[in-house]
Amino acid sequence: MTPNELYQRPGFLLRRMYQIAAAVFENACADLGLTTAQYGVLIIVHSEPGIDQTRLARALAFDKVTVMRVLRGLEERGVVQRVASGRQKTLALTDAGQQLLTQARERAEVASKRLMSPLDSNDQAQLVRLLKTLVDGLADEARAPFVPLER
């Protein structure tokens, strides 16, 4: 295989696109010091107050180590707290967490638009459809399970 063949492989392009997506988001949220993983946790905990760590990990397709690392950082910042609930601990946003999420939402939307800006609206919709098809069709290959929250 040549480097040019490597550069055309879907795995290489998806990894590269993830690097770009993370950079675009983190640039948009630089003043907030927020990563894509942290933003995802804030969204899920806000949407599902009292969620436990296991369900949170599944809702974001994170492994246990990743979710623990991200939660630890958010707890240290005082934006997420663990609340004793029977035998397990559940998660909730603090007031500071609610504020951070409010500040991040608009920036995240700007980042999302920037990320898709090289594509016209038809190509944007097609890309999302194709990515969903790949994700759904290969879900059994994932290292971490994905269980979306029910709505």
PyMOL commands that set and color helices and strands:
alter all, ss='L'
color gray80, all
select helices_A, chain A and resi 3-7+10-28+30-32+36-47+53-60+64-77+95-116+121-137+139-141
alter helices_A, ss='H'
color red, helices_A
select strands_A, chain A and resi 80-85+88-93
alter strands_A, ss='S'
color yellow, strands_A
deselect
rebuild
show_as cartoon
